[in-house]
């Protein structure tokens, strides 16, 4: 079943009293099954905070996050850990690959924490590396990969446990425009092929326009919803 997400009147406040900072304010939106959404806006607008709450890394101050009919924001710690492990794949700006492991071995790390047995994990890692054009680089150490290759390995790693949400934070920040576009197109292709939900935080409007929909944040609020110009 394709994943649906409903964010309802979501709030996140850091601190209290005069020192309180409202990072996210009354954010509400819903996604269509299989949609890829770009979240844009200036630094400090609340994009990464919103992504972290959807991923179960931060608890909201108020509001609701509902994934496939189940509420995430108020879940117990044990349930949140299961949600992050089984439902969510993360791709971070710094890719966070383990430098002393090969591309294939980096993919097997999340599989060891999930429910895949060793044979199935090896088979899935091989398929993902092939799909992302990395089969010939499978035995290269992370330090031997280019920036674009590392980000594609990070995408493959995020997909290892067959998540229903793929959450991506600035995947092209350290790449030139050509390699950045290749990474984002690979990501969108993989998300759509699996009919899962993808949300990408980015400062790069050229990359954002590849998405199905663009949500623009300012001062913790979503000010604009629009369709991506290049979405197909």
KAHU-V721024 format. One record per backbone hydrogen bond with DSSP energy under -0.5 kcal/mol. NH is the residue of the N-H (numbers start at 1). CO is the residue of the C=O. If there is no record, write none. Layout:
NH,CO
NH,CO
//
This chain:
3,195
6,66
7,29
8,6
8,64
9,7
10,27
11,62
12,24
14,21
19,16
20,17
21,14
23,12
23,21
24,12
25,220
27,10
29,7
31,5
34,3
35,32
37,35
37,198
38,213
39,200
40,38
40,215
42,217
45,42
50,46
51,47
52,48
53,49
54,50
55,51
56,53
57,52
58,52
61,11
62,11
64,8
66,6
67,65
67,70
68,4
68,66
70,67
72,65
73,65
75,72
80,76
81,77
82,78
83,79
84,80
85,81
86,82
87,83
88,83
89,165
91,167
95,92
96,94
99,97
101,98
103,137
103,140
104,138
106,102
107,103
108,104
109,105
109,106
110,106
111,107
112,108
113,109
113,110
114,110
114,111
121,117
122,118
123,119
124,120
125,121
126,122
127,123
128,124
129,125
130,126
131,127
132,128
133,130
134,129
135,129
137,134
138,135
140,137
142,101
143,99
144,141
145,142
150,146
151,147
152,148
153,149
154,150
155,151
156,152
157,153
158,154
159,155
159,156
160,156
160,157
162,159
164,87
165,87
166,197
167,89
167,165
168,199
169,91
170,168
170,201
173,170
175,172
180,176
181,177
182,178
183,179
184,180
185,181
186,182
187,183
188,184
189,185
190,186
191,187
192,188
193,189
194,190
195,191
195,192
196,191
197,164
198,35
199,166
200,37
201,168
202,39
205,203
208,204
209,205
210,207
211,208
212,36
213,36
214,226
215,38
216,214
216,224
217,40
217,215
218,221
220,45
221,218
223,216
223,221
224,216
226,214
228,212
230,209
231,228
//
